Each structure stands twice: as C-alpha cells, then as structure tokens.
Amino acid sequence: MIKLISTFITRYLEENNSSLIKTDLLKIQYTLEVILGNLFDFVVILLIFLGLNKVPILLLSYVILISIRPFMGGVHCKTFISCLFVTTMYFIMVMLFTTLAPKLNNSFNIIFFTISFIIVAAYAPCRNLKRPVKNKATLKIISLISLTFWIVVFFTLPNVQICNCIFASIFIQILQIIIINTKGVLSNAKIYKHFFSYTS
C-alpha cells in the first residue's frame, strides 16, 4: 500500500515536472516511502500504547530514537510488514524494561555507557544499502553529541522509569550497530537465514 501510494505520487510528479531526472524521482519515491511508512508505523503503535495507557513512555522512547538513529544508523527491514513488526516490538521491549526493571547499579551504568560511547565512536554511522552514508565524520560527531546528551540526562534525573527508558532505547540502538557490523562475520551461520534475510 505504501509503495503504491509513493509510486503514484512519483509518477504524477514525473508527468507534471519535466525537470526531474530519474535519479531525482528515485530519491523522491524513497523519501515518500520512508515518510509514509514511518507515519503509518507511528499511528499503529500509538493506538497500541493508547490501549495500554503507556503513551508517555512511547513518546519519550520515540524522541530518543529520532535523536540518535538517523545519525547512528540501524537495522532496516526489507518489507513494510516486517518493519512494522520490528518497530512495534522495539517499543514494547522498551516499555516493559521501563516499567518492570529496578534501578540499575551505578557502576554497571558507567561501564555500559562507556562501552556504548566507544562502539558509536568506532562504528557509527552504520552503512545502509538503500541510502549510502555521506558526511560520515559529521554524522559520527552528531551521534556522539546525541549519545552524550542522553547520558547526561540519565545521570542527572532521579526518575527510575525515565532512566530505564533511556537505557533500554540506547541498548537496543547499540545492539543494532553491533549486529550490522558483525553481519559479514555471521553470514554463513544459521542466524543469517532467520534474521539477516529479512533485513538490509
């Protein structure tokens, strides 16, 4: 459905704007697919969290996500349905950890965020087959600034749920960076058929 709508709009632009070349049209279609897909995902997930009465957690997690993922990169699913499923599971896992986990040990937190900072400094931004990484140095710097901001917030605020939400969101993001950078190593393993075949 998303692809049909984006294709329809792109063809309309092609027919009514002769200055657009094929590369421009491909970029427009990809951008439309991303925007429409993300919008639909968000609406579906918002309805789920409305039913669970956990909208504040969703909104906080979403803010964290959009402040780090566009710069660090992450796992991309190959189909819209798999993307919706993975995104929904992402927010549900963050919600469960946010509401159920106790306050974590401070020493553990320091170790975790230190390792996270090193991983981001070494491997972000992640490559994306559909959208090649440009300005890698700039994206890396922004990634580190964004991560640092959330680390400062984490150690400043006393609210356990907010801290758990920050921790879980960053943990899943760092996990994606690790997965992408070990994809080649694991390409011959069984996990490839069950996970990597649905992502890019």
C-alpha positions, 0 to 999 in steps of 0.5 A: 500500500505504501509503495503504491501510494509513493509510486503514484505520487512519483509518477504524477510528479514525473508527468507534471515536472519535466525537470526531474531526472530519474535519479531525482524521482528515485530519491523522491519515491524513497523519501515518500516511502520512508515518510509514509511508512514511518507515519503509518508505523507511528499511528499503529503503535500509538493506538497500541500504547493508547490501549495500554495507557503507556503513551508517555513512555512511547513518546519519550522512547520515540524522541530518543530514537529520532535523536540518535538513529538517523545519525547512528544508523540501524537495522532496516527491514526489507518489507513494510510488514516486517518493519512494522513488526520490528518497530512495534516490538522495539517499543514494547521491549522498551516499555516493559524494561521501563516499567518492570526493571529496578534501578540499575547499579551505578557502576554497571551504568558507567561501564555500559555507557562507556562501552556504548560511547566507544562502539558509536565512536568506532562504528557509527554511522552504520552503512545502509544499502538503500541510502549510502552514508555521506558526511560520515565524520559529521554524522559520527560527531552528531551521534556522539553529541546525541549519545552524550546528551542522553547520558547526561540526562540519565545521570542527572534525573532521579526518575527510575522509569525515565532512566530505564527508558533511556537505557533500554532505547540506547541498548537496543540502538547499540545492539543494532550497530553491533549486529550490522557490523558483525553481519559479514562475520555471521553470514554463513551461520544459521542466524543469517537465514532467520534474521539477516534475510529479512533485513538490509 
